[in-house]
Amino acid sequence: MEVIQGTWHWAISGFLIGLIMLVLTYFGKTFGMSSNLRNICSMTFAKKKIEYFDFDWKEQKWNLAIALGAIVGGFIASYFLMDTTSVLQINPKTIASLQQLNIDVPNGKLGPDALFSLENAFTLKGFLVLLFGGFLIGFGTPYAGGCTSGHAISGLSNLQIPSLIAVIGFFLGGLISAHFLIPLIFGS
C-alpha cells in the first residue's frame, strides 16, 4: 500500500506521462480533458442546435473513459488511499499572504472556504466570481484550442508552437491572477 499512498518521484510520473503520450501519438490521438465537455454536449440536444457540437462523439469514447477514470480515481484516492490531515502543506509565507486577503487556510482541505464553500458561492461576490470564471473557462478553452493539460502535455510533447504560446499565456495569466486579480477581488 505504501507504493500507492506515498509520493512518487517526479521522474517516475514524468516517464509514465511520456510513455502514455507515445502510445497516444502512435494511435493518432491527442490528450486533453476539456474536449470531453464538447463530447458530452454532442451526446445531448446541443448537437442539433449548434454546429460546433455536430460531430461523431463516439470516436472520442476513449477520452470520455479517461475523464471518468480521473473522477473515479480522484474519489477513491481522496476517500480511501490518503491521509487528509497531511495532504496540503502550505508555506507559512503563503498563509500570511492569504490571511492579508481574508482567505482562510484550507486546514487539510484542497481549497479555502473563501473560494470554494457552498455558502460563499451564494453571495454576490462569490456568484460573480464563479460566473465570470466559468465564462472565461467555457469560452477561453475552445478559443485557445484546448486546456492546460491538452496544450502542456499533449501539445508540447508533439512540439506544437501554438501549444507553447498557450502554455506561456497560461503561466502569465496565473502570475497576473496571483499578484493582481486575487488581491483586487479578495483584498480589503
N, C-alpha and C positions, 0 to 999 in steps of 0.2 A: 504493500500500500504506500510505502514511503516514496516510491518512484512516481506514483500518480499524484500524491498530495504535495510533494516537495516542489521547489522551484527548479526549473530546468535551466541549464546554461544556455546563453544566447546562441552559441554555435550549434547546439542540437536543434533548437527551434528554427534557426535560420536555415540549417541544412534541410530540415523537413519541409519548410515552406518552399525552398528552391527545388526540391525533388517533386513536390506537388505541381509547381509551375512547369517543370519539364514535362511531366505527364500530360498536363492540360495543353501545353503547346503542341506536343506530339499528336494529340487528338483534335487539334484545331479549335480549342476552347479558350475563352478568357474568363478570368475570375473577377467578380465584383458583387457586392451584396445589394447595391441599390437597384440593379437591374431586376431584382425579384419583385420590387413594387410594380414595375411595368408588367411583369409576368402575371402577377395577381390581378391587376386591373384588366389585363387582356382576357383573363379567365371569366370575368364578370361582364356586366352590361356595357362597360366602357368601350369594349371592342366595337360595338355597333354605333356608338355615338361620336367617338373621337378617333381620327385616322392614326394618331400616334400609337394607339393601343391595338391596332388592327394588324396582327402578325400571328404566326403559329407559335404559341407559348409552349407547346409540347416539346419543341426542340430544346427548351431550356429546363426540362424537368430535373436534370441533374443539379442545376443551380438552386432550384427550389429545395431539393433534398439537402444541399449544403446549408441553406438558411435554416431549415427545420432542425438540422443536426446542431447548428450553433445555438439555437434556442433551447433545445432539449439538453444538450451538453452543458450549457451555462447553468441551467436549472439544477441538473444533477451535481455539478461541481460545487455550486454555491450552497446547496442544502445538504449534501451528503459527503463531500470529499474535502472540505476545507474548514479550518478553524476561523470563524468570522471575527474573533477578537483580535487576531493579528493580521487581518487581510490588508489593512491600509495603514501604513506608517508614513505620516506626513512630517516633513521637515519643520522644526519649530519656527523658522522664519516665515514659512508659508502660513502656518497657523496664525502668527501675529498679523500678517497681511490680511488674511481672511477676516479676522476679528475687527480690524480697522474698517472693513467694508460691511460690517454687521452680518457676516456669513458665518454660521456656526461650524464647528469642527465636526466632521462626519461621525466620529466616535465608533469606528468599526463598520459603518455603512459605506456603501460605494459612492455616495454623494451627500452633500449637506442638505438639510431640510429647507434652507432658504431658497434653494434652487429646485429641489425635487420632491417636496412634500405635497400631498394632495390638498391640504388647506391653503398653501401658498399659490397653488395653481388656480384657485378660485378668487384670488384677489385681482384687482385691475392690473397691477404691475405684472404679476405672475402670468395672468392670462395673455397680456400683450407680448410678453417675452416669449411665451410658448407659441403664440400665433405668428409672430414675426419670424422667430427661429424656424418654425415649421415651414413657413412660406419660403424662406431662404434655402432650406434643405430641399424642399419639394421642387422648387424652380431651378435652383442652382445645380443640383446633381445632374439632371438631364442636359442642362445648358453646358455644363463642363464636360459632358460625355462620360460621366461616371463619378464614383465616390472616392474617398481616400483609399480604401482598400483596393479598389479596381485600378486606380492610377498608380499608387505607390507600390503595390505588389505585382500586379499583372502588367501594367503599362511600362513601368521602369525595367522589369525583367525582360521585356520584349524590346527595350531600347527605343521607346516611342517618345519623340520630342514633345508632343502635346501633353503627355503624362508628366514629363519633367517640369514643364511650365505649370501644370496644375498643382503638382506637389509643392513647388516653390510658392504658389499662390495660397495653398492650404497653410503652409508654415507661416507666411507673412500675415495671413488672416488670423491665425492663432495668436501671434505676437501682438497684433493690434487689439484683438479682443481682450487678451490678458492684461495689457498695460493701459488701455484707454477705455474700451467699451464696458467692461465689468466694473471698473471704478465709477464710471459715469452712471451706470444703471443702479448699482447697489451701494454706492458711496453715500455718506450722509451729508 
